[in-house]
Amino acid sequence: MVDLRSDTVTCPTPAMREAMARAEVGDDVFGDDPTVKALEERAAAMFGLEAGLFFPTGTQSNLAALMAHCARGEEVILGQDAHTYKYEGGGAAVLGSIQPQPLANLPDGTLDLAMVEAAVKPDDSHFAITRLLALENTIGGKVIGRDYLAKAVTLAWKKGLSTHLDGARIFNAAVKLGLPVDQLCAGFDTVSVCLSKGLGAPAGTVLVGHSGLVARARRIRKMLGGGMRQVGILAAAGLYALEHNVERLAADHANATRLAKGISAAGWEVETPQTNMVFVKVDKASGAALQAHLAAAGVLVLVSPRTRLVTHLDADESGIDRAVAAFASFNRSAAVAE
C-alpha cells in the first residue's frame, strides 16, 4: 500500500530503530534521561533559542506553550485555519481559559497584519488582555516566508505581544526556502517542532524557546500528564530524525510535484504544491467510489471535496506513480460509464 493520508503514517527506518535500541535512558521527570536532554539541547541550538522541552505530541506542546504565554482570561490572536484553533479540541479555551481571537487566513496562509493590529484590545477592563500572537508554518502545505514573519514579529513587539510559532512542519518550510530554521524563525519566543511528520520519528515534539517560558511549560506539561519516564527511546528517534531526515524533505516536495503533475495530466483539478501536500478537487458525488477504487489499487487516501495527498519518506516514486495510475484509471472508467 502507498499511504498518502498524512506524513504522520511514517514508520521508523531500521537505522532509526537501531538508534532507539541503543539509547541511554533515565527517568525524565527527575531530569535523568541523557538522551532527552541531548535532543532538547540540539533542537534549541538549531533554532538559536535557549531551551527545549520534549512532549509526547504537538497538540500538547502547542497547548503548553499557549498556557505558558497567557494567564487565564488573556487572549491569543491566531488564524481561523490554524491547527491550534481548529484542530486541537479547543484545548486553549477549555484547559487554559485562554480566549482565542481568530482572524481569517489569507489565501497564502498568512494573517492580514493590519487586522492583527486592529484586533489587539485596548487597556480596558471590558476586554480580555491581548497577550500573544500565534502563527503556523507551514499551514495547509503553504510556506510563510521570512519577510512576512519578520513583519509579524516586529508588529508583536510594537504592540507588547509575545509570539509563538506552530512549526509542526517548519523544516518543510526551511528546506523549501533554503533557509536555516534559526533565521526563518528569528524573533519568535517559542516554536513547537514536530518530529513525527516529515522527519519520520514515531512520536514526539520539542518546544523550543526562551528559558523562562520553557520552564513554565515544563510545569504545565506535568499538569497535562505529559511527563514521561525512560523516554530516551523516543528521544533517540528524534535525534536521528534531526540528524538524517531534514534535507531529505526535498525529495518529498519533489514527489508532491510529481504526483500533482501526474494527477493533473489525468484530468483532475489540482492545486500546485509548495511542499509535500497536494490538494485535488473531487466531486462530492463520486467521493466514496473514488476512495474505494484507490484502496483497491493499494492507495490509501482520505477523500473529500478538497482531497489532501501527503508525500513522505515511506512513499517513494513507484508509490507516487501507482497513485497517479489509480486516479487516471478512475477517470477512464468514469468516462466509459458515461
C-alpha positions in Angstrom: 0.0 0.0 0.0 1.0 3.6 -0.6 -0.5 5.6 2.2 -1.0 9.3 1.3 -3.3 10.2 4.2 -0.7 12.1 6.1 3.0 12.3 6.8 2.2 11.1 10.3 2.0 7.5 9.0 5.7 7.1 8.5 7.4 4.2 10.4 10.9 4.3 11.9 13.6 3.1 9.5 15.9 0.2 10.5 18.6 2.8 11.3 16.3 4.8 13.5 15.2 1.6 15.3 18.8 0.8 15.9 19.4 4.3 17.4 16.3 3.7 19.6 17.6 0.3 20.8 21.0 1.8 21.7 19.5 4.8 23.6 20.8 5.6 27.0 17.8 6.3 29.2 16.8 7.6 32.7 13.7 9.0 34.4 13.0 12.2 32.5 10.5 13.5 35.2 13.5 13.5 37.5 15.7 15.1 34.8 17.7 11.9 34.5 17.3 11.0 30.8 20.5 11.9 29.0 19.1 11.3 25.5 16.1 13.6 26.1 18.5 16.3 27.3 20.6 15.8 24.2 17.5 16.2 22.0 16.3 19.2 23.8 19.7 20.9 23.6 20.2 20.0 19.9 16.7 21.4 18.9 17.2 24.6 20.9 20.6 25.2 19.3 19.2 24.6 15.8 16.6 27.4 16.4 19.0 29.7 18.2 16.9 29.6 21.4 17.8 29.0 25.0 16.0 25.8 25.9 13.9 22.9 24.7 11.3 20.6 26.2 10.2 17.2 24.8 6.5 16.5 24.6 4.6 13.4 23.5 2.5 15.3 20.9 2.4 18.6 19.0 -1.1 19.3 20.4 0.2 19.1 24.0 3.3 21.2 23.0 1.2 24.0 21.5 -1.2 23.9 24.4 1.6 24.1 27.0 3.2 27.0 25.0 -0.1 29.0 24.9 -0.6 28.4 28.6 3.0 29.5 29.3 2.4 32.7 27.4 -1.1 33.5 28.6 -2.8 33.6 32.0 -6.4 32.7 32.5 -8.7 35.2 30.7 -5.9 36.5 28.4 -6.1 36.4 24.7 -4.3 34.9 21.7 -4.6 36.1 18.2 -4.4 33.3 15.6 -5.8 32.2 12.3 -9.2 30.5 11.8 -7.4 27.7 9.9 -4.6 27.4 12.5 -4.1 23.9 13.9 -4.0 25.5 17.4 -7.5 26.9 16.9 -9.3 24.5 14.6 -7.8 21.0 15.2 -6.8 20.8 18.8 -10.1 20.3 20.5 -10.4 23.8 21.8 -7.8 23.0 24.4 -6.5 26.5 24.9 -10.0 27.7 25.9 -11.2 24.6 27.7 -8.0 23.8 29.7 -6.1 27.1 29.6 -9.0 29.5 29.9 -7.4 31.5 27.1 -9.7 33.5 24.9 -9.0 32.9 21.2 -9.3 35.8 18.8 -9.4 34.1 15.4 -8.8 36.0 12.2 -9.4 34.8 8.6 -6.3 33.4 7.0 -5.5 34.9 3.6 -5.2 32.6 0.6 -1.4 32.3 1.2 -1.9 31.2 4.8 -0.9 34.5 6.4 -2.9 36.9 8.5 -3.5 40.4 7.4 -1.2 42.3 9.8 -3.4 45.4 9.7 -6.2 43.1 11.0 -3.9 41.7 13.6 -3.1 45.2 14.9 -6.7 46.2 14.9 -7.6 43.0 16.9 -5.3 43.9 19.8 -7.6 45.0 22.6 -7.2 48.4 24.4 -6.3 48.6 28.0 -9.9 48.5 29.3 -11.5 46.2 31.9 -14.2 45.3 29.4 -11.8 43.4 27.3 -9.5 40.4 27.7 -5.8 41.3 27.7 -4.3 40.5 24.3 -1.1 38.7 25.2 0.0 36.5 22.3 0.3 36.3 18.5 0.4 32.6 17.3 1.3 31.8 13.7 1.8 28.5 11.9 4.4 27.5 9.2 3.8 25.6 7.0 0.0 26.0 7.1 -2.1 23.8 4.8 1.1 22.9 2.9 1.8 26.6 2.3 5.1 28.2 3.2 5.2 31.5 5.1 8.3 33.5 4.1 10.8 35.2 6.3 9.8 38.7 5.2 6.3 38.2 6.4 7.4 36.6 9.7 9.8 39.4 10.4 7.0 42.0 9.9 4.7 39.9 12.2 7.3 39.7 14.9 8.0 43.4 14.7 4.3 44.2 15.0 4.0 41.9 18.0 6.9 43.7 19.7 5.3 47.1 18.9 2.1 46.0 20.5 3.7 44.3 23.5 2.7 40.8 22.5 4.7 37.6 22.8 4.9 35.2 19.9 4.5 31.5 19.3 5.0 29.6 16.1 3.4 26.2 15.5 6.2 24.8 13.5 4.9 21.3 13.1 6.3 21.3 9.6 8.8 24.1 9.9 11.6 22.1 8.4 9.5 21.7 5.2 9.3 25.5 5.1 13.0 25.9 5.7 14.0 23.3 3.1 11.7 24.9 0.5 13.1 28.4 1.2 16.7 27.3 1.6 17.0 29.0 5.0 18.2 27.5 8.3 15.4 27.4 10.9 17.2 29.8 13.2 17.0 32.5 10.5 13.5 31.6 9.4 12.1 31.7 13.0 14.2 34.6 14.3 12.3 36.7 16.9 9.7 34.1 18.0 9.6 33.5 21.7 8.6 29.8 21.3 8.4 27.4 18.5 6.8 23.9 18.5 8.7 21.5 16.4 7.1 18.1 15.4 9.3 15.1 14.9 6.7 12.6 13.8 5.6 14.0 10.5 8.1 14.5 7.6 11.0 13.8 9.9 9.8 10.3 10.4 10.0 9.7 14.2 7.3 7.5 15.7 6.2 10.3 18.2 7.3 13.5 19.8 7.5 17.2 19.6 10.1 19.6 21.0 9.1 23.1 22.3 12.0 25.4 22.0 12.1 28.9 23.4 13.3 31.4 26.0 14.3 29.6 29.2 11.6 31.3 31.4 8.8 30.3 29.0 10.2 26.7 28.7 10.4 26.4 32.5 6.7 27.4 32.8 5.9 25.0 30.0 7.6 22.2 32.0 5.3 22.7 34.9 2.3 22.8 32.6 3.4 19.6 30.8 3.3 17.9 34.2 -0.2 19.3 34.8 -1.3 18.0 31.4 0.0 14.5 32.0 2.9 14.8 29.6 5.7 13.8 32.0 7.2 10.5 30.8 9.9 8.3 32.3 12.5 6.4 30.2 11.5 8.3 27.1 15.1 8.5 25.7 14.0 5.6 23.5 11.7 8.1 21.6 14.1 11.0 22.0 16.8 8.9 20.2 14.4 8.7 17.3 14.0 12.4 17.3 17.8 13.0 17.4 18.2 10.6 14.5 15.4 12.5 12.6 17.1 15.9 13.1 20.5 14.5 12.0 19.4 12.5 9.0 15.9 13.4 7.8 15.8 17.2 7.4 17.5 17.7 4.0 15.7 14.7 2.5 12.4 16.6 2.8 13.3 18.0 -0.6 12.6 14.5 -2.0 9.0 14.6 -0.5 8.5 18.0 -2.2 9.7 16.6 -5.5 7.4 13.7 -5.1 4.5 16.0 -4.4 5.2 17.9 -7.6 5.4 14.6 -9.5 2.1 13.5 -8.0 0.4 16.8 -8.8 1.5 16.8 -12.4 0.5 13.2 -12.9 -3.0 13.6 -11.5 -3.5 16.9 -13.4 -2.5 15.2 -16.6 -5.1 12.5 -15.9 -7.8 15.2 -15.9 -8.2 16.2 -12.3 -8.2 19.8 -11.0 -5.1 20.1 -8.8 -3.5 22.9 -6.7 0.2 23.4 -7.4 2.0 22.1 -4.3 4.6 24.2 -2.4 5.9 21.4 -0.1 4.6 17.9 0.5 0.9 18.4 0.2 -1.2 18.0 -2.9 -4.9 19.1 -3.0 -7.3 17.6 -5.5 -10.8 18.8 -6.3 -13.2 15.8 -6.1 -16.8 15.8 -7.0 -18.8 15.0 -3.8 -21.0 12.5 -5.6 -18.0 10.4 -6.7 -16.0 10.6 -3.4 -17.0 7.2 -2.0 -16.4 5.4 -5.3 -13.0 7.1 -5.7 -11.9 6.1 -2.2 -12.9 2.5 -2.8 -11.2 2.5 -6.2 -8.0 3.9 -4.8 -8.0 1.4 -1.9 -8.5 -1.5 -4.3 -5.4 -0.2 -6.2 -3.4 -0.1 -3.0 -3.6 3.6 -2.4 -4.8 5.0 0.9 -6.4 8.5 0.7 -8.9 10.4 2.8 -11.3 11.6 0.0 -13.2 14.8 0.5 -14.2 17.6 -1.9 -10.7 19.1 -1.4 -8.7 15.9 -1.1 -5.3 16.2 0.6 -2.5 13.8 -0.5 0.7 14.0 1.6 4.1 12.7 0.5 6.6 11.4 3.0 9.7 9.1 3.4 7.6 5.9 3.1 6.1 7.0 -0.3 8.7 6.5 -3.0 8.5 7.4 -6.7 7.0 4.0 -7.6 4.2 4.5 -5.0 3.6 8.0 -6.4 3.3 6.6 -9.9 0.9 3.9 -8.6 -1.3 6.6 -7.1 -1.3 8.6 -10.3 -2.3 5.5 -12.3 -5.1 4.8 -9.9 -6.5 8.4 -10.3 -6.2 8.1 -14.0 -7.9 4.7 -14.2 -10.8 6.0 -12.1 -11.3 8.8 -14.6 -11.1 6.4 -17.6 -13.7 4.1 -16.0 -16.0 7.1 -15.3 -15.7 8.2 -18.9 -16.6 4.7 -20.2 -19.6 4.6 -17.9 -20.8 7.9 -19.4 
